[in-house]
Amino acid sequence: MHHRSPKNFIPEPFPYHHELELHISSMTNLGMGIGKWNDWVVMVPFVIPGERVRARIFRNHKNYSEADLLEVIDPSPDRTQPGCSYFGSCGGCQYQHLTYPAQLEIKRQHVAETLTKIAGIDTAIALPIHSEHAFHYRSKITPHHNKPRQGELGAMGFLKVGQRNQIVDIERCVIATEAINAELTVQRSERQALARKGRMKKGATLLLRDVMEGVITDPKKVVTERVGPRIFQFKAGDFFQNNPFVLPKMVDYVIDQAKQTGQPYLIDAYCGSGLFSICASHAFERCIGIEISESAIQWARANAALNQLKNCRFQVGDAKDIFESVDLPPAQCVLLIDPPRKGCDADFLDQVSRFKPGRMVYVSCDPATQARDLKRLLEMGYQVEQVQPVDLFPQTRHIENIVTLSLG
């Protein structure tokens, strides 16, 4: 049967909705399976390396095609029943069809391949530090809904796989905490009531954040989160890591790496609201946190006061001369960096090469940009001591990665 193809469909090398059998050889870091048809790459979601599958083409690109998964002919022993009925249509999770040990192994391999390919690093890499909770771990979600139609709210949830504006209606999210799911039900009925009364003119993105005060939906409200013995306050809408089960383990690992060679000073660049400096303050004589966001620095100072710490100093760093006001011998400093997804800018790395801290710990939420930065740090004479991934987001393709470097 012939399906009408979308108007911008390129019919080479496959016609629209062409079905084919593929052997899946590997997975991309976006969680897509790669199958080969002769030498042509076909990308298929929700598959596992080693499987034979039946797939249906929906798009041809210059050097690969994309297909939907129709059937798994020969399933992998690592395949498991997803814990969520929305898996496959909701874009939030990529790995629910994999057993948890297999997810950890795939993430370990991704980090290894990325560091080797981009930076030539072939250090042995441990399995990711992980959570006892592979589900119900997220302490923050931000579901969306579009403008109501004729007094009906419509779908409220997350974007559909591969779509920019189509929303999948999510009644409960299995990776969010149970408290968040309870509040999601309340929010849904309140919003539906507003829509019916005609009191809602446009779509919205909601916030549900599970903290010590309960589940908070007002992004401006000040909330409290505990990490080990320390407490932090921040606005509910601000950035704060949202897996409270793994975060303390990650912080402990970072502190342990930072203090290993006994440098007395910690410089925490991209310090945000002070998470690492404040948690590490007991292990160092002095901690200096630097951040370009003025409001983040105010929170960091408030958090240091809240935890009654005297040895943490926070300053707004002008990105151009971060180390200007650091009056400490570089060899005695450990530099901790936890940059945004895009990694460090070249300017910052130039400054690092001039300052030359004795030791570095680089925390990243994107191993590819991290590997690009590591390549420069290796050229400056740093050596990789240890690589440790952290699984902050089970069931998804996301992986944090921590690399320890020392001056050769």
ZIGI-V498330 format. One record per backbone hydrogen bond with DSSP energy under -0.5 kcal/mol. CO is the residue of the C=O (numbers start at 0). NH is the residue of the N-H. If there is no record, write none. Layout:
CO|NH + CO|NH
This chain:
0|2 + 5|8 + 8|10 + 14|17 + 17|56 + 19|54 + 21|23 + 21|52 + 22|24 + 22|35 + 23|49 + 25|33 + 27|30 + 30|45 + 31|27 + 32|34 + 32|43 + 33|24 + 33|25 + 34|41 + 35|37 + 36|38 + 36|39 + 39|36 + 40|64 + 41|34 + 42|66 + 43|32 + 47|50 + 50|23 + 51|72 + 51|73 + 52|21 + 53|69 + 53|70 + 54|19 + 55|67 + 56|16 + 58|65 + 62|40 + 63|60 + 64|42 + 65|57 + 65|58 + 66|44 + 67|55 + 70|53 + 70|72 + 73|51 + 75|78 + 77|98 + 83|86 + 85|88 + 85|89 + 88|160 + 89|87 + 89|92 + 94|97 + 96|79 + 98|102 + 99|103 + 100|104 + 101|105 + 102|106 + 103|107 + 104|108 + 105|109 + 106|110 + 107|111 + 108|112 + 109|113 + 110|114 + 111|115 + 112|116 + 113|117 + 114|118 + 114|120 + 115|119 + 119|121 + 125|388 + 128|390 + 131|133 + 136|243 + 137|176 + 138|209 + 140|207 + 142|205 + 143|156 + 144|203 + 148|151 + 151|148 + 154|145 + 155|169 + 156|143 + 157|167 + 158|90 + 159|162 + 165|159 + 167|157 + 167|169 + 168|170 + 171|173 + 172|175 + 173|135 + 174|136 + 174|137 + 176|180 + 177|181 + 178|182 + 179|183 + 180|184 + 181|185 + 182|186 + 183|187 + 184|188 + 185|189 + 186|190 + 187|191 + 188|192 + 189|193 + 190|194 + 191|195 + 192|196 + 193|198 + 194|197 + 203|144 + 203|205 + 207|140 + 208|210 + 208|215 + 210|213 + 213|210 + 213|215 + 215|208 + 216|218 + 217|220 + 218|236 + 220|235 + 222|233 + 223|211 + 224|231 + 226|229 + 229|226 + 231|224 + 233|222 + 234|237 + 241|138 + 242|245 + 242|246 + 245|249 + 246|250 + 247|251 + 248|252 + 249|253 + 250|254 + 251|255 + 252|256 + 253|257 + 254|258 + 256|259 + 258|261 + 263|284 + 263|285 + 264|333 + 265|267 + 265|287 + 266|268 + 266|335 + 267|270 + 267|289 + 268|337 + 270|273 + 270|274 + 273|277 + 274|278 + 275|279 + 276|280 + 277|280 + 279|282 + 279|283 + 280|283 + 285|265 + 286|288 + 286|312 + 287|267 + 288|314 + 289|269 + 289|270 + 290|316 + 291|293 + 292|296 + 293|297 + 294|298 + 295|299 + 296|300 + 297|301 + 298|302 + 299|303 + 300|304 + 301|305 + 302|306 + 303|308 + 304|307 + 310|286 + 312|288 + 314|290 + 314|316 + 315|317 + 316|318 + 317|320 + 320|323 + 322|325 + 324|326 + 325|327 + 328|331 + 329|332 + 329|357 + 331|264 + 332|334 + 332|357 + 332|358 + 333|266 + 333|335 + 334|336 + 334|360 + 335|268 + 336|362 + 339|342 + 344|347 + 344|348 + 345|349 + 346|350 + 347|351 + 348|352 + 349|353 + 350|354 + 351|355 + 357|406 + 358|334 + 359|404 + 360|336 + 360|362 + 361|402 + 363|400 + 365|368 + 365|369 + 366|370 + 367|371 + 368|372 + 369|373 + 370|374 + 371|375 + 372|376 + 373|377 + 374|378 + 375|379 + 376|381 + 377|380 + 380|407 + 382|384 + 382|405 + 385|403 + 386|125 + 387|401 + 388|128 + 389|391 + 389|399 + 392|395 + 394|93 + 394|94 + 399|389 + 400|363 + 401|387 + 402|361 + 403|384 + 403|385 + 404|359 + 405|382 + 405|407
